[in-house]
């Protein structure tokens, strides 16, 4: 049973006359420290539990302002807001409040407060039930660990459930540009400030904290001196043993320089991209100039065999120039769409041979994209074998089909097959002993450059099977 002790103070007669009607209400709340305040927030009653907790004798406590005498400066605004809320709503605040109280000897005690409006004879009093939050050690732990926390490079902010700052470490003050000593000489310049004003954020209301889930976000905020900051914030609610929120812990990391470096890197990559595009464009132009010079030189040469040598050289150069053209036009400067490249290369070759209108080209390509180092030799191989087929497989206007298949096997190796249904290659012909410069190039590129194997199938026409 709660021991209630009523002081015979004349100005509190209205309260005394109503105390018997409210005795059971006081008892049913919490059988701990019980304090009653008048409308000016002055103490008009406290029981023996309150005397024990705060070390005041009733004679000493009467008429003291509760906020000034009993509540730590860091928590006064929170308690005041809750009292104002009770006065406005004239009802019970069912949300407990955690705050540091001050005892008569100046020591601090972390308490859990519950408040309600107490109407008596046309007056409204505030009934406060409190007990020491002995299971809540977070605030004491922060004090004991302050020397460690202040060494962290991550900012730590602790607020009450109404987002009023009650603790910050040195890293937080360094990030936000605040000092450890405020103008009034208190221990922390940020103490008592609403964290939402500092971070310029809309945060959940106190009622939402019961279902609050920790989360992180990136925010643009301003330092005290007005400088722009980009910070990463994480929020988490601290619960008491009854799963009731009593504080919010916020970590703060300054990402301003990191983001600045990222923007610079993006800008640099953009410049590098433009430079690479320009390089590919110039290489393509230079290769086209070489091809044009070969064409001019071929016009001055008599003899079809010599002209064909120059034409073959032109086609090889064009196969490489086409790669650089594709890279210049592509959004990806590292890889090229294989199907588009082979389609363009084969179309140019078909056009270069005036008698090729009777030839149909069939493409079967599942390889998506390749880097330049792999595609250049593949392009040269396709150029040589397709050119050979167009020149020799279909004499005297004979119709036919040339097929290019480029796929990837289950073992991860590439399979490039170029075949035609033309007249075929003589049985005695050996790719390892050929005098043809083009076919020697094919053999070297597949076996040496790509470390692959090449097979020749003469069953129907000619089929080159290359695996690498």
FINUBA-789465 format. One record per residue (C-alpha): residue number from 1; residue in one letter; z, x negated, y. Coordinates in Angstrom, 3 decimals. Layout:
BEGIN
num,residuo,w,u,v
NUM,a,Z,X,Y
...
END
This chain:
BEGIN
num,residuo,w,u,v
1,x,0.000,0.000,0.000
2,x,-0.964,-1.345,3.435
3,x,2.018,-2.051,5.694
4,x,1.256,-0.572,9.106
5,x,3.436,-1.579,12.018
6,x,3.098,0.428,15.236
7,x,4.248,-1.035,18.543
8,x,5.859,1.371,21.076
9,x,3.652,0.488,24.049
10,x,3.469,3.251,26.608
11,x,-0.221,2.840,27.419
12,x,-1.023,3.316,23.718
13,x,0.753,6.695,23.379
14,x,-2.506,8.475,22.694
15,x,-3.176,6.150,19.836
16,x,0.365,6.453,18.455
17,x,0.246,10.213,18.398
18,x,-2.869,10.133,16.256
19,x,-1.934,7.313,13.933
20,x,-0.409,9.524,11.272
21,x,-3.598,11.544,10.958
22,x,-5.595,8.352,10.345
23,x,-3.156,6.539,8.095
24,x,-4.989,7.461,4.904
25,x,-8.319,6.414,6.413
26,x,-6.827,3.006,7.146
27,x,-5.434,2.744,3.667
28,x,-8.672,3.793,1.933
29,x,-10.813,1.229,3.696
30,x,-9.580,-2.235,2.792
31,x,-5.907,-3.053,2.200
32,x,-6.100,-6.259,4.208
33,x,-5.863,-7.123,7.879
34,x,-6.144,-3.967,9.999
35,x,-6.700,-4.101,13.763
36,x,-7.314,-1.254,16.211
37,x,-8.985,-1.802,19.595
38,x,-9.164,0.421,22.627
39,x,-12.330,1.048,24.615
40,x,-11.903,-2.244,26.497
41,x,-11.790,-4.124,23.180
42,x,-8.083,-4.868,23.662
43,x,-5.753,-4.855,20.661
44,x,-3.481,-1.826,20.363
45,x,-2.441,-2.217,16.771
46,x,-2.358,-4.780,13.954
47,x,-0.558,-4.706,10.647
48,x,1.391,-7.395,8.890
49,x,-1.703,-8.613,6.991
50,x,-3.382,-9.228,10.328
51,x,-0.270,-11.064,11.541
52,x,-0.469,-13.331,8.490
53,x,-4.204,-13.946,8.763
54,x,-4.327,-14.683,12.498
55,x,-0.770,-16.050,12.968
56,x,0.066,-13.639,15.789
57,x,3.250,-11.640,16.189
58,x,2.506,-8.057,17.293
59,x,4.204,-8.663,20.661
60,x,1.838,-11.603,21.290
61,x,-1.284,-9.781,20.169
62,x,-0.894,-6.541,22.092
63,x,-3.380,-6.176,24.962
64,x,-5.215,-9.372,24.056
65,x,-8.985,-8.997,24.185
66,x,-10.157,-9.176,20.591
67,x,-13.428,-10.978,21.361
68,x,-11.856,-13.562,23.640
69,x,-8.790,-14.322,21.574
70,x,-9.873,-13.780,17.951
71,x,-13.614,-14.555,17.649
72,x,-15.353,-17.938,17.782
73,x,-17.863,-18.335,20.608
74,x,-20.729,-18.681,18.132
75,x,-20.148,-15.169,16.787
76,x,-19.049,-13.220,19.862
77,x,-22.497,-11.821,20.596
78,x,-22.869,-10.577,17.024
79,x,-19.495,-8.850,17.022
80,x,-20.169,-7.409,20.492
81,x,-23.500,-5.912,19.414
82,x,-21.892,-4.257,16.411
83,x,-19.103,-2.831,18.559
84,x,-21.649,-1.469,21.017
85,x,-23.535,0.073,18.113
86,x,-20.373,1.773,16.876
87,x,-19.637,3.080,20.358
88,x,-23.151,4.497,20.665
89,x,-23.278,6.028,17.201
90,x,-19.591,6.973,17.020
91,x,-19.551,6.304,13.343
92,x,-19.015,3.792,10.603
93,x,-20.974,0.580,10.343
94,x,-21.288,0.118,6.608
95,x,-22.691,-3.366,6.991
96,x,-20.024,-6.039,6.740
97,x,-20.151,-8.792,9.336
98,x,-19.306,-12.394,8.623
99,x,-17.913,-14.414,11.502
100,x,-15.536,-17.220,12.304
101,x,-12.238,-16.009,13.697
102,x,-9.773,-18.051,15.763
103,x,-6.076,-18.070,14.852
104,x,-3.248,-18.473,17.324
105,x,-3.072,-22.225,16.700
106,x,-6.828,-22.633,17.336
107,x,-7.922,-23.141,13.758
108,x,-10.992,-21.320,12.452
109,x,-11.100,-18.964,9.503
110,x,-14.274,-17.451,8.087
111,x,-13.774,-13.705,7.778
112,x,-15.522,-10.597,6.600
113,x,-15.223,-7.723,9.076
114,x,-15.845,-4.002,8.641
115,x,-15.705,-1.669,11.645
116,x,-15.645,2.042,12.303
117,x,-15.139,4.382,15.238
118,x,-11.718,6.028,15.358
119,x,-11.656,9.130,17.621
120,x,-8.138,10.180,18.705
121,x,-7.275,12.760,21.379
122,x,-10.556,12.478,23.270
123,x,-10.496,8.706,23.027
124,x,-12.554,6.433,20.845
125,x,-10.909,3.442,19.279
126,x,-12.443,0.834,16.987
127,x,-10.844,0.285,13.631
128,x,-11.423,-3.191,12.161
129,x,-10.602,-4.131,8.595
130,x,-10.870,-7.824,7.792
131,x,-10.040,-10.371,5.172
132,x,-10.644,-14.047,4.757
133,x,-13.937,-14.637,2.970
134,x,-12.446,-17.152,0.580
135,x,-15.473,-16.926,-1.751
136,x,-17.859,-17.763,1.115
137,x,-17.859,-21.513,1.533
138,x,-21.269,-21.971,3.088
139,x,-20.050,-22.429,6.659
140,x,-17.312,-24.795,5.605
141,x,-19.800,-26.634,3.402
142,x,-22.157,-27.002,6.349
143,x,-19.378,-28.526,8.372
144,x,-18.390,-30.905,5.586
145,x,-22.010,-31.806,4.904
146,x,-22.979,-32.079,8.550
147,x,-23.210,-35.857,8.451
148,x,-25.610,-35.596,5.495
149,x,-27.662,-32.662,6.783
150,x,-28.146,-34.364,10.148
151,x,-29.879,-37.255,8.384
152,x,-32.519,-34.926,6.926
153,x,-35.950,-34.951,8.553
154,x,-36.231,-31.235,7.815
155,x,-34.773,-28.891,10.395
156,x,-32.014,-26.587,9.114
157,x,-31.085,-23.394,10.975
158,x,-28.424,-20.931,9.862
159,x,-28.192,-17.517,11.514
160,x,-26.016,-14.505,10.980
161,x,-27.549,-11.278,9.713
162,x,-28.660,-10.360,13.228
163,x,-30.586,-13.621,13.616
164,x,-28.109,-15.207,16.019
165,x,-28.029,-18.962,15.486
166,x,-24.701,-20.252,14.243
167,x,-25.734,-23.719,13.081
168,x,-28.547,-26.231,13.529
169,x,-28.844,-29.822,12.386
170,x,-30.059,-32.769,14.447
171,x,-33.614,-32.550,13.070
172,x,-33.915,-28.981,14.337
173,x,-32.805,-29.982,17.815
174,x,-35.216,-32.931,17.802
175,x,-38.121,-30.699,16.753
176,x,-37.378,-27.960,19.275
177,x,-36.331,-30.290,22.103
178,x,-32.729,-29.138,22.453
179,x,-29.597,-31.227,22.805
180,x,-26.383,-31.227,20.822
181,x,-24.335,-30.329,23.915
182,x,-25.046,-27.154,25.858
183,x,-24.457,-26.641,29.559
184,x,-21.017,-25.149,28.975
185,x,-19.999,-28.105,26.803
186,x,-20.127,-26.335,23.439
187,x,-21.177,-28.205,20.347
188,x,-24.756,-26.967,20.044
189,x,-27.183,-25.871,22.753
190,x,-28.930,-23.505,20.320
191,x,-25.751,-21.748,19.172
192,x,-25.655,-18.065,20.071
193,x,-29.408,-17.820,20.748
194,x,-31.498,-15.257,18.868
195,x,-33.738,-17.314,16.567
196,x,-36.532,-14.778,17.079
197,x,-36.705,-15.806,20.725
198,x,-36.979,-19.475,19.761
199,x,-39.574,-18.962,17.043
200,x,-41.441,-16.096,18.761
201,x,-41.459,-14.136,15.500
202,x,-40.863,-10.566,14.427
203,x,-38.348,-10.768,11.587
204,x,-36.821,-8.101,9.320
205,x,-33.975,-6.006,10.685
206,x,-30.485,-6.404,9.295
207,x,-30.800,-3.437,6.907
208,x,-33.885,-5.025,5.316
209,x,-31.977,-8.153,4.354
210,x,-30.517,-6.421,1.315
211,x,-33.977,-6.425,-0.262
212,x,-35.124,-9.554,1.494
213,x,-37.252,-11.966,-0.478
214,x,-37.485,-15.578,0.570
215,x,-40.805,-16.457,2.135
216,x,-42.571,-19.199,4.034
217,x,-45.018,-19.168,6.901
218,x,-46.689,-21.377,9.461
219,x,-46.070,-20.551,13.104
220,x,-47.199,-21.695,16.521
221,x,-44.139,-22.053,18.731
222,x,-43.129,-23.886,21.890
223,x,-40.574,-26.595,22.439
224,x,-37.954,-26.154,25.092
225,x,-40.131,-28.207,27.460
226,x,-43.116,-25.909,26.829
227,x,-45.044,-28.220,24.495
228,x,-46.940,-26.497,21.685
229,x,-45.715,-26.987,18.119
230,x,-47.026,-26.025,14.695
231,x,-44.162,-25.640,12.241
232,x,-43.730,-24.607,8.622
233,x,-40.787,-22.252,8.162
234,x,-39.051,-21.004,5.041
235,x,-36.485,-18.211,5.067
236,x,-33.842,-17.269,2.540
237,x,-30.889,-14.901,2.663
238,x,-27.445,-16.137,1.641
239,x,-25.441,-13.507,-0.267
240,x,-21.744,-13.252,-0.855
241,x,-20.176,-12.598,-4.261
242,x,-20.806,-8.862,-3.784
243,x,-24.541,-9.477,-3.170
244,x,-24.140,-8.590,0.485
245,x,-26.146,-10.657,2.998
246,x,-23.996,-12.693,5.354
247,x,-26.354,-15.388,6.658
248,x,-29.972,-16.529,6.720
249,x,-30.992,-20.131,6.077
250,x,-34.203,-21.357,7.689
251,x,-35.893,-24.691,7.130
252,x,-38.254,-26.014,9.787
253,x,-40.839,-28.794,9.387
254,x,-42.880,-30.051,12.327
255,x,-46.534,-30.103,11.237
256,x,-47.984,-30.647,14.711
257,x,-49.160,-34.211,14.111
258,x,-50.341,-33.357,10.593
259,x,-52.438,-30.469,11.893
260,x,-53.743,-32.647,14.712
261,x,-54.782,-35.279,12.173
262,x,-56.368,-32.574,10.008
263,x,-58.401,-31.329,12.962
264,x,-59.464,-34.868,13.743
265,x,-60.416,-35.380,10.101
266,x,-62.437,-32.160,10.102
267,x,-64.195,-33.301,13.271
268,x,-64.820,-36.721,11.739
269,x,-66.174,-35.160,8.543
270,x,-68.453,-32.967,10.625
271,x,-69.748,-36.043,12.436
272,x,-70.186,-37.880,9.127
273,x,-72.035,-34.896,7.742
274,x,-74.415,-34.899,10.686
275,x,-74.884,-38.654,10.279
276,x,-75.673,-38.318,6.571
277,x,-78.107,-35.505,7.286
278,x,-79.814,-37.697,9.843
279,x,-79.973,-40.581,7.339
280,x,-81.559,-38.355,4.683
281,x,-83.984,-37.011,7.278
282,x,-85.038,-40.507,8.313
283,x,-85.347,-41.742,4.725
284,x,-87.531,-38.746,3.941
285,x,-89.677,-39.418,6.996
286,x,-90.025,-43.097,6.128
287,x,-91.031,-42.284,2.550
288,x,-93.610,-39.840,3.860
289,x,-94.979,-42.532,6.156
290,x,-95.322,-44.886,3.177
291,x,-97.049,-42.106,1.229
292,x,-99.425,-41.510,4.125
293,x,-100.219,-45.235,4.348
294,x,-101.008,-45.286,0.636
295,x,-103.270,-42.297,1.096
296,x,-105.134,-43.996,3.967
297,x,-105.480,-47.157,1.939
298,x,-106.769,-45.191,-1.076
299,x,-109.538,-43.712,1.073
300,x,-110.844,-47.232,1.722
301,x,-110.883,-48.169,-1.957
302,x,-113.883,-47.635,-4.165
303,x,-113.412,-46.836,-7.817
304,x,-111.587,-43.845,-9.282
305,x,-109.165,-45.942,-11.302
306,x,-107.843,-47.704,-8.218
307,x,-107.604,-44.427,-6.317
308,x,-105.560,-42.953,-9.173
309,x,-103.134,-45.881,-9.003
310,x,-102.503,-45.146,-5.327
311,x,-102.207,-41.420,-6.038
312,x,-99.626,-42.040,-8.743
313,x,-97.642,-44.197,-6.331
314,x,-97.827,-41.459,-3.715
315,x,-96.488,-38.890,-6.181
316,x,-93.559,-41.138,-7.118
317,x,-92.670,-41.599,-3.472
318,x,-92.992,-37.858,-2.872
319,x,-90.596,-37.119,-5.755
320,x,-87.946,-39.246,-4.019
321,x,-88.769,-37.984,-0.518
322,x,-88.324,-34.425,-1.775
323,x,-84.758,-35.217,-2.834
324,x,-83.851,-36.487,0.632
325,x,-85.535,-33.464,2.182
326,x,-83.439,-31.153,-0.005
327,x,-80.270,-33.030,0.890
328,x,-81.100,-32.777,4.582
329,x,-81.591,-29.017,4.297
330,x,-78.606,-28.419,1.990
331,x,-75.027,-27.554,2.924
332,x,-73.884,-29.839,0.110
333,x,-74.741,-33.443,0.875
334,x,-73.575,-34.682,-2.519
335,x,-75.534,-32.496,-4.953
336,x,-78.861,-30.666,-5.112
337,x,-79.843,-27.439,-6.844
338,x,-81.831,-28.691,-9.841
339,x,-83.966,-25.582,-10.392
340,x,-85.085,-25.455,-6.749
341,x,-85.906,-29.155,-6.749
342,x,-87.955,-29.074,-9.979
343,x,-89.780,-25.948,-8.814
344,x,-90.723,-27.647,-5.529
345,x,-91.701,-30.931,-7.215
346,x,-93.861,-29.269,-9.887
347,x,-95.554,-27.043,-7.298
348,x,-96.534,-30.079,-5.234
349,x,-97.896,-31.852,-8.308
350,x,-99.888,-28.826,-9.407
351,x,-101.363,-28.562,-5.913
352,x,-102.254,-32.274,-5.876
353,x,-104.490,-31.873,-8.933
354,x,-107.357,-29.640,-7.902
355,x,-108.266,-28.689,-11.482
356,x,-104.756,-27.476,-12.307
357,x,-105.379,-23.819,-11.425
358,x,-105.855,-23.107,-15.141
359,x,-102.434,-24.506,-16.004
360,x,-99.368,-22.290,-16.193
361,x,-95.954,-23.816,-15.636
362,x,-92.927,-22.485,-17.546
363,x,-89.449,-23.568,-16.392
364,x,-86.221,-23.191,-18.403
365,x,-83.439,-24.740,-16.319
366,x,-79.751,-23.970,-16.699
367,x,-78.349,-27.110,-15.071
368,x,-76.921,-26.000,-11.741
369,x,-76.740,-29.093,-9.582
370,x,-76.797,-32.869,-9.866
371,x,-75.814,-35.737,-7.637
372,x,-78.444,-38.019,-6.143
373,x,-77.810,-40.922,-8.536
374,x,-78.693,-38.728,-11.505
375,x,-81.407,-36.598,-9.934
376,x,-83.577,-39.465,-8.605
377,x,-84.343,-40.914,-12.069
378,x,-84.756,-37.400,-13.479
379,x,-87.189,-36.582,-10.687
380,x,-89.233,-39.713,-11.374
381,x,-89.361,-38.929,-15.111
382,x,-90.481,-35.348,-14.457
383,x,-93.060,-36.615,-11.947
384,x,-94.566,-39.100,-14.462
385,x,-94.703,-36.804,-17.493
386,x,-95.906,-33.751,-15.548
387,x,-98.590,-35.848,-13.836
388,x,-99.675,-37.250,-17.210
389,x,-99.983,-33.762,-18.680
390,x,-101.981,-32.490,-15.709
391,x,-104.362,-35.477,-15.896
392,x,-104.902,-35.852,-19.654
393,x,-103.652,-32.872,-21.701
394,x,-106.253,-30.359,-20.551
395,x,-109.699,-31.978,-20.153
396,x,-112.786,-30.186,-18.782
397,x,-110.887,-27.247,-17.277
398,x,-109.089,-26.291,-20.463
399,x,-106.329,-23.683,-19.946
400,x,-102.806,-24.363,-21.094
401,x,-99.052,-24.228,-20.556
402,x,-96.660,-26.972,-19.490
403,x,-92.962,-26.327,-20.084
404,x,-90.022,-28.088,-18.459
405,x,-86.630,-27.434,-20.011
406,x,-83.451,-28.935,-18.507
407,x,-80.137,-27.869,-20.040
408,x,-76.755,-29.218,-21.027
409,x,-75.761,-29.428,-24.665
410,x,-72.408,-28.436,-26.142
411,x,-71.427,-32.122,-26.305
412,x,-71.829,-32.419,-22.528
413,x,-75.054,-34.406,-22.635
414,x,-78.162,-33.388,-20.716
415,x,-81.350,-32.427,-22.524
416,x,-84.644,-32.765,-20.625
417,x,-87.750,-31.588,-22.521
418,x,-91.272,-31.712,-21.075
419,x,-94.007,-30.335,-23.332
420,x,-97.582,-29.077,-23.212
421,x,-99.994,-27.385,-25.622
422,x,-102.847,-29.717,-24.742
423,x,-104.889,-32.111,-26.872
424,x,-101.888,-34.289,-27.668
425,x,-101.329,-38.050,-27.873
426,x,-102.909,-40.197,-30.594
427,x,-100.704,-40.935,-33.615
428,x,-100.894,-44.684,-33.068
429,x,-99.507,-44.473,-29.543
430,x,-95.964,-45.944,-29.130
431,x,-93.991,-45.424,-25.946
432,x,-92.209,-48.738,-26.492
433,x,-95.521,-50.624,-26.533
434,x,-97.553,-48.720,-23.952
435,x,-99.531,-50.387,-21.193
436,x,-99.085,-47.380,-18.865
437,x,-96.888,-48.231,-15.890
438,x,-95.776,-44.622,-15.567
439,x,-94.682,-44.262,-19.191
440,x,-92.996,-47.672,-19.088
441,x,-91.057,-46.333,-16.093
442,x,-90.086,-43.221,-18.045
443,x,-88.866,-45.287,-20.986
444,x,-86.814,-47.631,-18.791
445,x,-85.268,-44.813,-16.745
446,x,-84.161,-42.821,-19.794
447,x,-82.968,-45.665,-22.028
448,x,-81.608,-48.095,-19.456
449,x,-80.789,-46.227,-16.260
450,x,-79.455,-43.066,-17.937
451,x,-78.367,-44.693,-21.248
452,x,-80.202,-42.006,-23.195
453,x,-82.722,-41.592,-25.963
454,x,-86.341,-40.425,-25.910
455,x,-88.289,-38.832,-28.779
456,x,-91.918,-37.747,-29.049
457,x,-92.928,-34.615,-30.972
458,x,-96.688,-34.236,-31.682
459,x,-96.467,-31.002,-33.710
460,x,-98.088,-28.870,-30.991
461,x,-99.616,-30.798,-28.136
462,x,-97.112,-33.282,-26.732
463,x,-93.343,-32.869,-26.364
464,x,-91.041,-35.481,-24.844
465,x,-87.399,-34.854,-25.786
466,x,-84.907,-36.838,-23.720
467,x,-81.147,-36.722,-24.165
468,x,-78.731,-38.583,-21.867
END
